[in-house]
Amino acid sequence: MGARRLQADLRLGYVDYLDYEQASRPDGAGNFIGRYDVTRDTAIDVLGHFSLDTQRPDAPAISSGVPNVTVTNRPIIFSAGVGAGVTQNSTGWKCRSAGRSTARFMGTPIIPTARR
């Protein structure tokens, strides 16, 4: 068969507070789904995702306009993950096996802090 499909969604941005530069920050998120039909009844799926943000110390105080709030040390937080699965179709039933892994990195140097 050999049919293929790839879908992706990507959002990247940078919030720039002109009157309070310390609160400016990047953010983003994305994911993709790929599928390859090995045979008429068997398909391989690959999934991936990521997110990009910063730590936000005292974030409620920043957005509410409280005076004398200083934001320092805003490390980047990057989270990414992948997954894969196989789907087998047969007459009247479908069997799927899948697994996934996620890692989260903060600041510099990049050090894994969580894994699922």
Backbone as JSON Lines, residues from 0, in Angstrom:
{"i":0,"aa":"M","n":[0.84,-1.18,0.0],"ca":[0.0,0.0,0.0],"c":[0.89,1.26,0.0]}
{"i":1,"aa":"G","n":[1.58,1.53,1.1],"ca":[2.53,2.63,1.14],"c":[1.92,4.03,1.21]}
{"i":2,"aa":"A","n":[0.66,4.16,1.6],"ca":[0.07,5.5,1.72],"c":[0.7,6.23,2.9]}
{"i":3,"aa":"R","n":[0.89,7.55,2.75],"ca":[1.53,8.36,3.79],"c":[0.69,9.59,4.07]}
{"i":4,"aa":"R","n":[0.78,10.06,5.32],"ca":[0.08,11.3,5.7],"c":[0.89,11.98,6.8]}
{"i":5,"aa":"L","n":[0.98,13.3,6.72],"ca":[1.66,14.08,7.75],"c":[0.84,15.33,8.02]}
{"i":6,"aa":"Q","n":[0.5,15.56,9.28],"ca":[-0.21,16.75,9.71],"c":[0.65,17.46,10.75]}
{"i":7,"aa":"A","n":[0.67,18.78,10.73],"ca":[1.45,19.53,11.71],"c":[0.72,20.82,12.08]}
{"i":8,"aa":"D","n":[0.95,21.26,13.31],"ca":[0.39,22.5,13.83],"c":[1.5,23.19,14.59]}
{"i":9,"aa":"L","n":[1.76,24.46,14.28],"ca":[2.87,25.19,14.89],"c":[2.41,26.59,15.25]}
{"i":10,"aa":"R","n":[2.74,27.0,16.49],"ca":[2.45,28.35,16.93],"c":[3.67,28.86,17.7]}
{"i":11,"aa":"L","n":[4.25,29.95,17.24],"ca":[5.38,30.58,17.9],"c":[5.1,32.06,18.06]}
{"i":12,"aa":"G","n":[5.55,32.63,19.14],"ca":[5.31,34.05,19.35],"c":[6.27,34.64,20.35]}
{"i":13,"aa":"Y","n":[6.21,35.94,20.46],"ca":[7.0,36.66,21.43],"c":[6.14,37.8,21.95]}
{"i":14,"aa":"V","n":[5.9,37.82,23.24],"ca":[5.12,38.88,23.86],"c":[6.1,39.95,24.31]}
{"i":15,"aa":"D","n":[5.97,41.14,23.75],"ca":[6.9,42.24,24.03],"c":[6.15,43.35,24.76]}
{"i":16,"aa":"Y","n":[6.43,43.5,26.04],"ca":[5.85,44.57,26.83],"c":[6.78,45.78,26.73]}
{"i":17,"aa":"L","n":[6.42,46.75,25.93],"ca":[7.29,47.88,25.68],"c":[7.55,48.73,26.92]}
{"i":18,"aa":"D","n":[6.55,48.82,27.8],"ca":[6.72,49.64,29.0],"c":[7.29,48.85,30.19]}
{"i":19,"aa":"Y","n":[7.44,47.54,30.06],"ca":[8.01,46.71,31.13],"c":[8.75,45.54,30.5]}
{"i":20,"aa":"E","n":[9.94,45.8,30.01],"ca":[10.69,44.84,29.2],"c":[10.99,43.53,29.94]}
{"i":21,"aa":"Q","n":[11.13,43.56,31.26],"ca":[11.43,42.34,32.01],"c":[10.31,41.31,31.91]}
{"i":22,"aa":"A","n":[9.11,41.73,31.57],"ca":[7.99,40.79,31.45],"c":[7.87,40.2,30.05]}
{"i":23,"aa":"S","n":[8.65,40.69,29.08],"ca":[8.62,40.15,27.72],"c":[9.1,38.7,27.72]}
{"i":24,"aa":"R","n":[8.52,37.88,26.83],"ca":[8.87,36.46,26.84],"c":[8.47,35.78,25.54]}
{"i":25,"aa":"P","n":[9.2,34.7,25.17],"ca":[8.79,33.89,24.02],"c":[7.78,32.83,24.47]}
{"i":26,"aa":"D","n":[7.0,32.35,23.52],"ca":[6.14,31.2,23.8],"c":[5.84,30.5,22.48]}
{"i":27,"aa":"G","n":[5.51,29.23,22.59],"ca":[5.21,28.48,21.39],"c":[4.74,27.07,21.72]}
{"i":28,"aa":"A","n":[4.14,26.45,20.75],"ca":[3.67,25.07,20.88],"c":[3.53,24.48,19.49]}
{"i":29,"aa":"G","n":[3.69,23.2,19.4],"ca":[3.53,22.54,18.12],"c":[3.34,21.05,18.3]}
{"i":30,"aa":"N","n":[2.78,20.44,17.29],"ca":[2.65,18.98,17.28],"c":[2.58,18.49,15.84]}
{"i":31,"aa":"F","n":[2.88,17.22,15.67],"ca":[2.75,16.6,14.35],"c":[2.27,15.17,14.51]}
{"i":32,"aa":"I","n":[1.61,14.71,13.48],"ca":[1.12,13.33,13.43],"c":[1.47,12.8,12.05]}
{"i":33,"aa":"G","n":[2.18,11.7,12.01],"ca":[2.52,11.06,10.75],"c":[1.98,9.65,10.73]}
{"i":34,"aa":"R","n":[1.54,9.2,9.57],"ca":[0.98,7.85,9.43],"c":[1.5,7.24,8.15]}
{"i":35,"aa":"Y","n":[1.9,5.99,8.26],"ca":[2.37,5.24,7.1],"c":[1.62,3.91,7.06]}
{"i":36,"aa":"D","n":[0.88,3.66,5.99],"ca":[0.16,2.41,5.83],"c":[1.1,1.38,5.23]}
{"i":37,"aa":"V","n":[1.54,0.44,6.06],"ca":[2.47,-0.6,5.61],"c":[1.76,-1.56,4.67]}
{"i":38,"aa":"T","n":[0.58,-2.0,5.07],"ca":[-0.28,-2.83,4.23],"c":[-1.69,-2.27,4.34]}
{"i":39,"aa":"R","n":[-2.63,-2.93,3.71],"ca":[-4.01,-2.48,3.77],"c":[-4.55,-2.51,5.2]}
{"i":40,"aa":"D","n":[-4.06,-3.44,6.01],"ca":[-4.57,-3.63,7.37],"c":[-3.62,-3.17,8.47]}
{"i":41,"aa":"T","n":[-2.43,-2.72,8.15],"ca":[-1.43,-2.35,9.15],"c":[-0.93,-0.93,8.9]}
{"i":42,"aa":"A","n":[-0.93,-0.12,9.97],"ca":[-0.46,1.26,9.85],"c":[0.47,1.58,11.02]}
{"i":43,"aa":"I","n":[1.47,2.41,10.74],"ca":[2.38,2.9,11.76],"c":[2.12,4.39,11.95]}
{"i":44,"aa":"D","n":[1.92,4.8,13.21],"ca":[1.67,6.21,13.54],"c":[2.85,6.74,14.36]}
{"i":45,"aa":"V","n":[3.28,7.97,14.06],"ca":[4.32,8.65,14.83],"c":[3.76,10.01,15.23]}
{"i":46,"aa":"L","n":[3.9,10.34,16.52],"ca":[3.37,11.59,17.05],"c":[4.5,12.37,17.71]}
{"i":47,"aa":"G","n":[4.42,13.67,17.69],"ca":[5.41,14.49,18.38],"c":[4.78,15.8,18.84]}
{"i":48,"aa":"H","n":[5.33,16.38,19.9],"ca":[4.81,17.66,20.4],"c":[5.92,18.4,21.11]}
{"i":49,"aa":"F","n":[5.77,19.71,21.21],"ca":[6.7,20.52,21.98],"c":[5.98,21.76,22.5]}
{"i":50,"aa":"S","n":[6.56,22.34,23.56],"ca":[6.08,23.63,24.04],"c":[7.28,24.45,24.49]}
{"i":51,"aa":"L","n":[7.18,25.75,24.36],"ca":[8.23,26.69,24.72],"c":[7.61,27.8,25.55]}
{"i":52,"aa":"D","n":[8.2,28.07,26.7],"ca":[7.67,29.11,27.59],"c":[8.81,29.59,28.49]}
{"i":53,"aa":"T","n":[8.52,30.46,29.43],"ca":[9.49,30.88,30.43],"c":[8.85,30.77,31.8]}
{"i":54,"aa":"Q","n":[9.68,30.69,32.81],"ca":[9.15,30.76,34.17],"c":[8.63,32.16,34.39]}
{"i":55,"aa":"R","n":[7.6,32.27,35.16],"ca":[6.98,33.58,35.4],"c":[6.88,33.87,36.89]}
{"i":56,"aa":"P","n":[7.97,34.34,37.49],"ca":[7.87,34.68,38.91],"c":[6.91,35.85,39.13]}
{"i":57,"aa":"D","n":[6.04,35.71,40.1],"ca":[5.07,36.76,40.44],"c":[4.2,37.18,39.26]}
{"i":58,"aa":"A","n":[3.84,36.25,38.41],"ca":[3.05,36.57,37.22],"c":[1.75,37.29,37.53]}
{"i":59,"aa":"P","n":[0.97,36.92,38.55],"ca":[-0.27,37.67,38.83],"c":[0.01,39.13,39.16]}
{"i":60,"aa":"A","n":[1.08,39.41,39.87],"ca":[1.4,40.8,40.21],"c":[1.81,41.59,38.98]}
{"i":61,"aa":"I","n":[2.46,40.96,38.03],"ca":[2.88,41.67,36.81],"c":[1.65,42.1,36.02]}
{"i":62,"aa":"S","n":[0.7,41.2,35.83],"ca":[-0.47,41.52,35.01],"c":[-1.44,42.47,35.72]}
{"i":63,"aa":"S","n":[-1.39,42.54,37.06],"ca":[-2.33,43.41,37.76],"c":[-1.8,44.83,37.95]}
{"i":64,"aa":"G","n":[-0.54,45.06,37.57],"ca":[0.01,46.41,37.65],"c":[0.48,46.82,39.02]}
{"i":65,"aa":"V","n":[0.8,45.87,39.9],"ca":[1.31,46.19,41.23],"c":[2.67,46.87,41.08]}
{"i":66,"aa":"P","n":[2.89,48.03,41.71],"ca":[4.16,48.72,41.57],"c":[5.3,47.98,42.28]}
{"i":67,"aa":"N","n":[6.53,48.29,41.89],"ca":[7.75,47.76,42.51],"c":[7.9,46.25,42.37]}
{"i":68,"aa":"V","n":[7.36,45.67,41.32],"ca":[7.54,44.24,41.07],"c":[8.69,44.1,40.09]}
{"i":69,"aa":"T","n":[9.7,43.31,40.45],"ca":[10.85,43.09,39.6],"c":[10.93,41.62,39.23]}
{"i":70,"aa":"V","n":[11.02,41.33,37.95],"ca":[11.14,39.96,37.48],"c":[12.6,39.73,37.12]}
{"i":71,"aa":"T","n":[13.19,38.69,37.68],"ca":[14.57,38.34,37.35],"c":[14.66,36.85,37.11]}
{"i":72,"aa":"N","n":[15.71,36.44,36.41],"ca":[16.0,35.03,36.19],"c":[14.8,34.27,35.62]}
{"i":73,"aa":"R","n":[14.49,34.53,34.37],"ca":[13.37,33.87,33.7],"c":[13.88,32.81,32.74]}
{"i":74,"aa":"P","n":[14.24,31.62,33.25],"ca":[14.77,30.6,32.35],"c":[13.73,30.09,31.37]}
{"i":75,"aa":"I","n":[14.21,29.69,30.22],"ca":[13.35,29.09,29.19],"c":[12.95,27.69,29.65]}
{"i":76,"aa":"I","n":[11.7,27.34,29.41],"ca":[11.2,26.0,29.68],"c":[10.82,25.39,28.34]}
{"i":77,"aa":"F","n":[11.45,24.27,28.01],"ca":[11.18,23.58,26.75],"c":[10.76,22.16,27.07]}
{"i":78,"aa":"S","n":[9.62,21.76,26.57],"ca":[9.11,20.41,26.78],"c":[8.86,19.78,25.42]}
{"i":79,"aa":"A","n":[9.29,18.53,25.26],"ca":[9.1,17.85,23.98],"c":[8.8,16.38,24.23]}
{"i":80,"aa":"G","n":[8.1,15.79,23.31],"ca":[7.78,14.38,23.44],"c":[7.5,13.74,22.1]}
{"i":81,"aa":"V","n":[7.65,12.45,22.06],"ca":[7.37,11.66,20.86],"c":[6.59,10.43,21.26]}
{"i":82,"aa":"G","n":[5.9,9.88,20.31],"ca":[5.16,8.65,20.52],"c":[5.07,7.89,19.22]}
{"i":83,"aa":"A","n":[4.85,6.6,19.33],"ca":[4.72,5.76,18.14],"c":[3.73,4.66,18.43]}
{"i":84,"aa":"G","n":[3.09,4.2,17.4],"ca":[2.12,3.13,17.57],"c":[1.9,2.36,16.29]}
{"i":85,"aa":"V","n":[1.37,1.16,16.44],"ca":[1.04,0.31,15.31],"c":[-0.42,-0.08,15.45]}
{"i":86,"aa":"T","n":[-1.17,0.04,14.36],"ca":[-2.57,-0.35,14.35],"c":[-2.76,-1.48,13.36]}
{"i":87,"aa":"Q","n":[-3.41,-2.55,13.82],"ca":[-3.7,-3.7,12.98],"c":[-5.21,-3.85,12.87]}
{"i":88,"aa":"N","n":[-5.74,-3.76,11.67],"ca":[-7.17,-3.94,11.42],"c":[-7.42,-5.36,10.95]}
{"i":89,"aa":"S","n":[-8.55,-5.9,11.35],"ca":[-8.96,-7.21,10.87],"c":[-10.48,-7.17,10.77]}
{"i":90,"aa":"T","n":[-11.05,-8.22,10.25],"ca":[-12.5,-8.25,10.08],"c":[-13.2,-8.13,11.43]}
{"i":91,"aa":"G","n":[-13.81,-6.99,11.67],"ca":[-14.6,-6.78,12.87],"c":[-13.83,-6.33,14.1]}
{"i":92,"aa":"W","n":[-12.51,-6.2,14.04],"ca":[-11.78,-5.74,15.21],"c":[-10.55,-4.92,14.8]}
{"i":93,"aa":"K","n":[-10.05,-4.14,15.77],"ca":[-8.87,-3.31,15.55],"c":[-8.0,-3.42,16.79]}
{"i":94,"aa":"C","n":[-6.7,-3.63,16.61],"ca":[-5.76,-3.74,17.72],"c":[-4.71,-2.64,17.57]}
{"i":95,"aa":"R","n":[-4.44,-1.92,18.66],"ca":[-3.47,-0.83,18.6],"c":[-2.5,-0.94,19.77]}
{"i":96,"aa":"S","n":[-1.24,-0.76,19.49],"ca":[-0.2,-0.75,20.51],"c":[0.57,0.56,20.36]}
{"i":97,"aa":"A","n":[0.84,1.26,21.48],"ca":[1.49,2.57,21.39],"c":[2.31,2.84,22.65]}
{"i":98,"aa":"G","n":[3.24,3.76,22.53],"ca":[4.05,4.21,23.66],"c":[4.45,5.65,23.43]}
{"i":99,"aa":"R","n":[4.85,6.35,24.51],"ca":[5.27,7.74,24.36],"c":[6.29,8.11,25.43]}
{"i":100,"aa":"S","n":[7.02,9.18,25.17],"ca":[8.02,9.68,26.1],"c":[8.01,11.2,26.04]}
{"i":101,"aa":"T","n":[8.16,11.85,27.2],"ca":[8.2,13.31,27.26],"c":[9.37,13.74,28.14]}
{"i":102,"aa":"A","n":[10.06,14.8,27.73],"ca":[11.16,15.36,28.52],"c":[10.94,16.85,28.67]}
{"i":103,"aa":"R","n":[11.4,17.41,29.8],"ca":[11.25,18.84,30.05],"c":[12.61,19.4,30.42]}
{"i":104,"aa":"F","n":[12.95,20.54,29.81],"ca":[14.25,21.16,30.03],"c":[14.04,22.59,30.49]}
{"i":105,"aa":"M","n":[14.87,23.05,31.42],"ca":[14.74,24.41,31.95],"c":[16.09,25.1,31.95]}
{"i":106,"aa":"G","n":[16.12,26.33,31.47],"ca":[17.29,27.19,31.57],"c":[18.5,26.68,30.84]}
{"i":107,"aa":"T","n":[19.67,27.2,31.23],"ca":[20.93,26.83,30.63],"c":[21.86,26.38,31.73]}
{"i":108,"aa":"P","n":[22.55,25.29,31.65],"ca":[22.52,24.33,30.57],"c":[21.22,23.53,30.56]}
{"i":109,"aa":"I","n":[20.95,22.9,29.44],"ca":[19.72,22.11,29.32],"c":[19.9,20.81,30.09]}
{"i":110,"aa":"I","n":[19.04,20.63,31.11],"ca":[19.1,19.45,31.97],"c":[17.72,18.82,32.04]}
{"i":111,"aa":"P","n":[17.57,17.53,31.74],"ca":[16.24,16.91,31.85],"c":[15.77,16.92,33.3]}
{"i":112,"aa":"T","n":[14.54,17.38,33.53],"ca":[14.01,17.43,34.89],"c":[12.82,16.52,35.1]}
{"i":113,"aa":"A","n":[12.19,16.07,34.05],"ca":[11.05,15.18,34.19],"c":[10.94,14.32,32.96]}
{"i":114,"aa":"R","n":[10.54,13.08,33.15],"ca":[10.34,12.2,32.0],"c":[9.17,11.28,32.31]}
{"i":115,"aa":"R","n":[8.26,11.16,31.33],"ca":[7.11,10.26,31.5],"c":[7.16,9.19,30.47]}
